[in-house]
Amino acid sequence: MRILELDPDLAPGLDPEARDQATEASDAEVIRLEPGVWKPPTEAEPGHMGMLVMDGLLSRTLQLANRQSAELLAQGDVLRPWILLGPTSSVGADATWSVLEPATIAVLDADFARRVSNWPEIAGAVMDRLVLRSRLLAFSLAISHVRRVDDRLVLLFWHLADRRGRMTADGIVIPLKLSHSAIAKLVGAQRPTVSTALGQLRDRGVLERNSNDSWLLRGEPPRAPDGK
């Protein structure tokens, strides 16, 4: 698969001739994943750039003591699942991966890196994706510190709407089949508390689950709560 044909934003700033040449060189192995538990590679050769999500939806859940937190990964995200906390970490934490929707992953291995090395813009774009992912994780961490769980949920679903939402006459449809337990891991709350808060948001006409398990978000994006 020629990655730049499907993800042209991975080569910003190239003139047409250079883009054509880079596209020719951008063949990469593709892995297709079905919903369920995913066991990603635990090691990679030097020079491996990562794994690029082309479509679908995955989650990474971190278990720390008796608490769990989760991260959603979708089109455009770059994964390097073999990078762990390392032997110097005094606190153990286990990570598990799940495929929530059928997904396609491009393997940007060392061979790919060598083929596209004439265009450093591509490596720069991959680095940008990794930094963006860290920024989104920081945003998720900030959400988990908001005092009211209903406010956390509104912030989360507006964030999801930015990435996956579709505007309709009734509001923004977010086609994600997320259970209450999964949502609880995303906002750092207990499942019963999340269920109660979702019911309150439904009664207020802000957020509700559709019959096909997608979500309908109404209203305007909120200002970040001040925590009071």
Helices and strands as residue ranges (DSSP letters): H 3-6, G 8-10, H 16-25, E 29-33, E 36-38, E 50-64, E 67-73, E 78-79, E 94-108, H 110-115, H 120-144, H 149-164, E 166-167, E 172-174, H 180-187, H 191-203, E 207-209, E 215-217
